[in-house]
Amino acid sequence: MKARIVRIGNSRGVRLPKPLIEQAGLGEEVELRVEEGAIVIQASTALRAGWADAARRLVEAGGGGLLDEPTPTKFDATEWRW
């Protein structure tokens, strides 16, 4: 499908037909990037999308602990009395 680049203020834009937007699953926000001389328009993903599932899989696989052993400090010895 061919489209024309139109002037929008100091920028340029391309009008995307509604069926094309629906087929691509695009919402109100999109991600733009350049790949090998092409501009790629992609549906925007929510920040931290999938983090909860990734953390759950990590724990199920036996990971997710501390990287280093805790180092006690003077504060721990004097302030944390239960």
N, C-alpha and C positions, 0 to 999 in steps of 0.2 A: 504494500500500500504506500503510495506517495503522499506526502503532505508538504505544505509550504511553511517556511519559517517566517513568522510575523513579528513586527516591531511592537514591543510592550515597554513604553518609556525608553530607558537607555539599554534595556535588555532585549532579548529575542525569545520567542516562544513557539511551540508547536501545539496546535489543537488536536487533542486525541478524541477519536469517536467513542461514544459511550459503550458500544459493544466491545471494543478493544480494551477499555478500562475494566469492564466487568470480567472479561475472559482472563485478564492478567491478575485479577483479584486486587486491584489497587484501591486504596482508601484515600483519605484526605491528605496524608503525608506520604512521600515517597523518598527513596534513597537514589541519588544520582552518582554515577561514576563513569570514568572513561576507560574503555578496554580496546586496545588495538585499533584506534581511530573511530570507535563507535561510542555513542553515549547510551549507557544502559540505565533504564528506569526500572526500579525494583520496589515492591511493597516494603514499607518501613516496618521494622520489627520493634516490639516494645523493649525498652531497656531491661536488661537482666532476664530476658525471656529464656526460659529453660533452666535457669540457675537452680531452682528448687529440685527439679528432676535430676539434674546432674549431681547435686549434693546427696540426694537419696541413693543414687546408684553408687556413689563413692563410698558411703557408709556401708551399704550392702556388700560391697566388694572388700570390706575390711580396712578401708582407708579413712582419711579424714581426721586423723589425730594430730597432735602437735608435731611440728617438725623438729623441735629441740626440747630437751627436758627443761622443766621450769627451773629458774634460778631464784632461790630464796634471797630476799633482801632484808635489811634491818627493819623496814616498814612492816614486812610480813610478821616478824617476830614480836614487835611491840604493839602493833595496832589491831591485829586480828585475833582478839581473844573472844571466844564465844562463851 
